[in-house]
Each structure stands twice: as C-alpha cells, then as structure tokens.
C-alpha cells in the first residue's frame, strides 16, 4: 500500500503538465485562488541534495562535513543587538556582492540553493532568483542588457549574474534602501496578503506562492486521486492509501473559496508565533517525538529551506539519539554525525502548536526509493555496514567562535567562546522537514503555519 503523500507528490506535476496545452501551471493554480496570488515553480540548483557518491549508497562523510560547515558559516554571519526595547538580528558585515566570503548577502547563484525563474524589466528579461530566508532584501546583481535572457554582473566579471529574494520577516537584516519585493507587490495591488508559502514536491522541485498558498490545488489533487482509486478498484478488493495516524494530519480539506471571508485561507494550518531575536523565522518546537514517545520539549527552532539537514544543538542531539535504538555517535572528526541500524529507522515527529508533524519518515527497512534506512538516512555508514547515517545532525554553532590565530567568524573546536549569534540551543529545521509538509509564512501576524500533505 502506498502512502497517499507519495501518490500526491507524484501526481501533482502530472496534474499541472496535463493542462499546459491550455494554460500554464501558474494560471491553473491562480484559478483556484479567491485573491491575486503569484505561484512560481522553484528548483534546487544542481538537483537534489546528494549525501553519497553517484551510483553508491555509502554516505560521503567528507562531503557532508563540508556542507555542514557551509551551513554553520551562513548562520554565523549575523549578530544580536538591542534596538530600542527589543533584541534584533543584524549582519556582522554589511555589504552586497558576488560570492564574497563572510558577507550575509554575498553569495549569488550558489549550488544547493532553491531558486525561481522570473522575468522583469522592459523588455522582459529572465533571471534566476535565489530564495534566502536569512535575509530580507530583494536585489539584482546586474546592469542593463539588450539580450533579454542574460544579465551582466557589475560586481565582478567572473561572478555569475542573478538575484536574491530575501524572505526573512524583519527589515533589521536589510542592507539596501529599496523596499522588499513583498511590499512592492502589495503597494501595486498585485497581491493582497503579506504572506508566502512553500511546497516541495520532491528533492528538486516545488512551488513558491506569494500572497497565498497552493493548498487548494493540493487538496483537489488528493480528492481526485481518491476518486480515481475508488473508481478503478474492485468493490470487494478496493485499493487503499494509508497514512500513519498522526494528530497533526488535517482531517478535512481546506474550505472552498468564500468571497469576503478573509479567514478561509487560514483553515487547515497549525500556527506558531515568531519569537526570539527579531530577524528570522524562529518559532517554538514544542516537542520532538521518537517512535511515539516525546523525548524533548520546548526547543527554539529556526526554519530554513536551504539547509539540507535537520540541525540540533549538542545536548538535544544526544538526547534525540539516546532514544533511537542502537544509535551511536561517530568519532572525531565526524562526531557531528550519528549512525543507527538501517533496518530499524526511527519514526520522528516534530510538534508545533500542539500538533505532530512527520519529519523525514520512511517505513522499516530500505523501502523509500531504495535508500537504506529510509528517508531518515543520509546513506549507509560504510560499504556492507548495517548502520546508516542519521539526517538529524549535531551542530555547535552559537557555542564556540573564532579561536585559532585570530581567525574571526569561524567555528573552532575548543575555542570556548560564545558565538554571539543567538544560535546556542537552537535547532534548524531544514529542507528534509518540508517533504510532505507545507509551510505558510505570515509577515503581518508574525507567525508561521504548517500542514501535512
């Protein structure tokens, strides 16, 4: 029996593609909205995150450690300071550039980033817009071009052209004077609601909706899938779709569009208020569940779709894996990673707003697209090993900072200084969580909503 989520994610692209002879996917989605919404197809640059070499199933720990270092360096580019009567996040180094190291808005068109293709300017010119949940500015690294599909980077002739769409909820992270894209769209009445939502269809494709969500389209596909299965199945031997029972699964589809009822779009989502230092989408992770038992509670968590892992602070990571039968921490230099028996992967849930949501789940054994250990696995530990590397990764960012030879801004073991970035004891909920879970980000109410698909 196939989980309904897998059928949905497989059929949603087919649903859109089958109608492209008459309308674009954005037009199809927009036809289901009760207010103007921009729906953009997003992709992961370079394809899905690969934790092992092509054609193999053994985790590349050296590569994983390098990716972890990149993520930690991104989060360490901000600091906290008091502004008026509140605590806010600020860039440690101000500046916008091509691929400068140590600048929050320095990297453009980087591998592994989620991006959308949009057209802008007169005449219309196509550009790739990187999504960045750690910054708030919308900027384009270009000069004018007559070609129409190519921009010339004015920062460096050797750096790629492109742009960044900052999705952070605070202007305290802004480094340029121009208004955000969301505020520009609202001012021009192109959208009516100060929200955006993200739905990942798989590891390399998804939908970014600005001004609304794609939830109604998803609900329609779910209903059509159920109707087709019911129609094709013999009465006495009906095909069934199953989902592991979770208190977090929505029990009803979103309400149909109701003109004049502003609250309709909010139905079916579980909401959490943004908290902590103002700047990022940080909310309260009320509980971490492993195989039906609550092992951690009240953990601060930052949401970032560009992070390929689920990052946990040291004490939380140890408590998490202590609840996973047979789990072991790897020795230095790979002690950020844990391994678990491939044939017995844990079922992990994250609790938000008193609602449990599945996190990187697969069934017992190698039953998710052939990956040993299921969705929770980053690959087999060693060739022939019965252990797999877990997708929850330990991070010490926010605990130690810049020790050796006065190298500022680097995480160095044994440095013994607090990083000052406010990430001590904070989780980072990355891309893996959004497999089967949609997120909506509300700027006006400063809140974040989730729902399962």
N, C-alpha and C positions, 0 to 999 in steps of 0.2 A: 504494500500500500504506500502510495506516495503522499507526503505531506502536502497540504493544499498550497502552502507558501511556495514550494518548488514549482508546482504547476502554474501558479500565478506569475512568478518571475520568468518562466519560460514562455507564457502566453502573452504577456503584456507587450513585448516587442512585436509579436506576430499580429496582435490586435491593431497596433499602430501601423505596421507595414502593409497590412492587407487593405488599408484605406488610403494609402498615399497616392493612389491614382486619382483620387477625388479631392484630397486635402492633405496638408502637412500634418505631422503629429502634433505640432503646437496648436494648429487650428482645431484638431479633434478634441484635444484637452480643453481648449478655451471654450468650446461649445458647451461644455458641461458646467462652466462657472457662472455664478449669478452676478459677479462683478468682474471688471477687467483684471486679468492675470497674465503674466508673461511666463510661459513654460519653455525652458531651454534644456536641450539634451546636453548632458555632461559626460565627459570621458576621463579616464585616468591616463595621464601621459606616460607612454611606454607600456601600457597594458596592465593587467592585474599584478598585484604585488606577489613576487615570486620569492619564497623563502628557501628554495633549493635550486640546484642546477637543472637546466632544461633536460627532460627525459629521465630525471632521477627522482627519488623520493626521500633522500637524506638531506636534512636541514643543513644549510651552509651557515654555520655559526659565525664565521668571519664576516660574511655579508650582513647577517642580522645585527651583529655588534656595530658595524659601520652605520647601518640605518638607524639604530637606536641612538647613536652619538649625534647624528644629524637632527633627530627629533629633539633631543635634550638641548642642543645648541639653539634651536629656534625658540624654545620656551625661556631660555636664559637671556634673551635679548631685551627683556623688559625688567623694570624695577617698580617697586611700590613707593608712593609718596602721599603725604597728606595734602589734600586740595580743599581748602575751606573746612568743612566739617565732615569730610569723608575721605576714605582711602581709595586711591585710584592707581591704575597702571599707566606707566609712561615708558616710551622707548629709552633704552640706555644710551643709544647713539642715534641722533636724528639724521635723516638722510634717505633719499630715494635713489636707487641705482640699478645697474645691470645685474651683476652677480657678485656684488661686494660682500665679503665675509664680515660678519659682525654687525650687519645692518638689518633691522627688522623687516624693512621693505626692500631689501637688497636683491633677492633672487627672483628672477622672472623666467618663466617657461622651464622651470626645473622638472626633472624626471620624477615621476611618482605623484605629481600634483593633479588634483581634479580641476578641469577647465571646461569652459563653454565656448562655442563658436558664435560670435555675434557680428553684425555689420553696423558700422557707424560712420558718420561724416557725410560729406557731399563732394564728389559722388560717393556712394556707399562703398566702404572698404571692410573686408573681412579680417577679423583679428581673433586670436585666442585669448580668452580672459581667464586667468588663474583665480580660483576661489581661495580666499585666505580668511580663516576665521580668527586669526590672531591680530589682524589689522583692520582699520575702518575706512581707509581711503580707497577711492576709485581713481586710478591713474593709468595713463598710456605712455609707454616709453617710445615715442615716435616723433618724426617730423612729418610734414605733408608728403603725400606720394601720389603720383599720377597713375600708378599701375592698378590700383584698386584692390588688390589682394595682398599687397606687401607693404610693410611699414619699415622705415629706416630708423634704427635706434640712434638717438642723438647722444646717448651716454658713452657708447663705445662702438666702434665699427665691428668689433669681433664678437659682441654680445648679441644674443637673439632679441628680436623685437617682440613685443607683446604687451600685455596689460595685466593689472591685478584688480580684482573686485574684492575689496575688504568687507567682510561680513560681521566684524566684531560689533557689539552693541554699544560702544562708548566712543565718543569723539576725543577722549583724552589720549587715545592712541593715534590720533590723526597727526600727520606730518606735513600736509599741504593745505592750502587755503580753500581749495574748491570744495563744494558740497558733495556729500556722498551720493552714489547713484540712486539709492532708495529715496532720498529726499528730493532729488531732481525728478524722478518718476512720479512722486506724489504731487509735486508742485505743478506738473504738466497734466495731471489727471490721467496719466497713463495707467496707473494703478490707484486703488482706493484704500488699501490696507497696508500698514507698515510691517509686513511680515514676509518671510521667505520659508520655503520648506525644501527638504532634500529626501529623495527616494532613490536608493541604489538598487538597480535591477540585478546586477551581478558585480563582480570584482573590477569591471572596467567600463560600465555604462550606468547611467542614471538620469534622473530628472531634477532640475532646479526650477522651482516655481517661485516667482517674485510677485507678491501681492496676494497670494493664495496658496492652495495645495493641490496636489494631484489625487487626493484621496477618493474623490467621487469616481474618477476613471478606474482606479484600482478596485473599488467596490463593485463597479459594473463588470469588470473582468472576472472577479470572484463569482458573482452571480451567474454570469454566462458560462463559466467553467462548470459550476454545479449543475446548471440546466443541461449542458451537453452530456455530462457524465450520467445524469439521470435518464436522459433520452436514449443513450447508447447502451446502457446496462440492462441486462435481462432482469425482469421483475423479481425473480426469486434468487438472483445471484448478483445483486447490484454492486457496481464498483463503489468503493468508498475512499474518501480522502480523510486523512487523520491529522490532527494536530495534538501535540502533547498538551493536556489540560493545564492552563495557566490562569491564575487570577487576573493576569494582565491582558488577556486576549479580549478584544472588543466583542461583545455579544450581539451587536447589531451594526448594520451598515450605517454610514453617515446619512443624515436626513437629506432628502431631495432638496434642491434649491428652493428657498422660500423668499420671494421678493419682500424686501422691507424688514426681514428678520435677521439682524446683524449677528445674532448668536449662533445661527445654524452651522456655520463653517467650523465652529469650535467643538461641536459634538464629536464624540468618539476619541478624543485626545485626553491624555493624562498630563496635567500641567505642574510644573515646578518653577518657583520663583528664582530668578538670578540672584546670587548672593556673593559674598566675599568682596575683594577689592574690585572696584568698577573697571571693566575693561573687556573681559572675556565672557563666554557663555559658561559660567561656573554655577553649578547647582548642587543640591544635596542628594547624594547617593544614599538613600535611606537604609538599604540593606544589600548585602551580597550573599546569595544563596548557592550552595553546592549540594547537588543531589537531594534537594528538598529541605535542607537544613540551613538556617540563617547563621552564617559564620562571622559576619562583620556588619556593623550598623553605623549610620550617620558619618559617612565619609564624604568630604568635599571632592567634587569631580568637575573637570573642565572638558567640554565637548569639542572635538576637533576631527573633522572627517579626513584630513590629510595625514593624520598619524596612523600608520599601518598596524599598530599594536593596541592592546589594552595595557596601559602602564599603571603599575601600582607602587606606592612607596614601600620601602623595605619591610616595615613591620606588618603592613597589610598583605604584602606578597607572601611572607612567611606564614601568616595565619590562613591565607587562602589555600596554599598548597599543603598545609598541615591537615586540611580537611579532604584532600584528594588522596584516595587510597594508593599507596605505592609511589607517591611523588618524591622526587629528590632534587636538591639544588646542585647545579653543576659547579665544579671547582673553578677558581681563578684561572684564566682571565674571562671565563664565560659565566661567572656567578650571578649575572643578571637573569639568567635563564634557568628554568626548571624543566624536568622531564617527568613523564607519567607513563603508565603501561598503555600501549597503543590499543589493546583490546578492551580497555576499561576507561574510556574518556569520561570526565565529569560532565554533568549537566549543570550549567551555571546560569543563574538568573540575576539580573540587576533590578533592584526595587526603587522606583520613583513614584512619588505621590501615592504611596500605599498600593502600588501596582507592580507586579513582577513581569519583567520583560526578558525573553530569551537572549542569551549572549553567546554567540559563536557555537551554536549547538549542532551536534550531529548525533546519530544513534550509536549504539555499541559497535565497535569494530570499524573496519575500513569500508564504510557504507556511504560516504559523501564524495561523489565524483572520484572514488578510488583513493582518496587521501588517507594514509594510515592515521588512525586516531581521530578521524572525522574533522569537523570544522574547527574544533578547539586546537588542532595540531598545526605547528609550523613545519612539520616534516619529521621523518624518522631520525633518531639521535645519531645512529651510526648504521652502516650497512649491515643488515642481518639482525639488528638490535630489536628487542621487543618494546623499547621505550621511544616515546615521541616527545618533541619539544613543545611546551605549552605556549599558548598565544597570550596569556597574561604574563607580562614581562616586568621585572623589578627595575625601578629607576631610583637613583639617589639625587636627581636634580632638585635643587632647592635646599639641599642639605650641606653640600660642600662646594667650595668655589675657589678657583684660581690660586693654586699654591706654588707650583714649581717654576723657578726662575722668573717670578713676577708676571707670568702669563695671565693676563686678566681675562675673565669671562669663560674659562674652561673648567669643566668638572674634573677634578683630580682627586683620586682616592687618597685619603689621609690628610687632605688639606685642612680639615677641621673647622672650616668657617661656614656660616650660613650664607646661602647664595643671595639673599635679599630679594628674590623674585616671587616670594609668596607661594612657592610650589611644594614646600615641605608638607608631607602627609596628604598631598593632593593626587587623586587619580586623574588619568587622561583617558577618556572614553573615545577610542578611535574608530577607524573605518569598519572593523570587524563587527561592532555592535549594530551597524546600520544594515546588516544583511537580514532582511525580514522585518526590520523596524524602521518606520519613517519618523522624521523629526520636523517640527514646525517651530520657528523662532520669531517671537513677537517683540518688536522693539518698543512699542508703545507701553505695553503692560510689563515689560522686562520679565518675560517668562519663556519657558521652553516646554513644548508638548511632544509626547511620544505616542505612537500606536503601533501595534503589530499588524503585519500583512500576511 
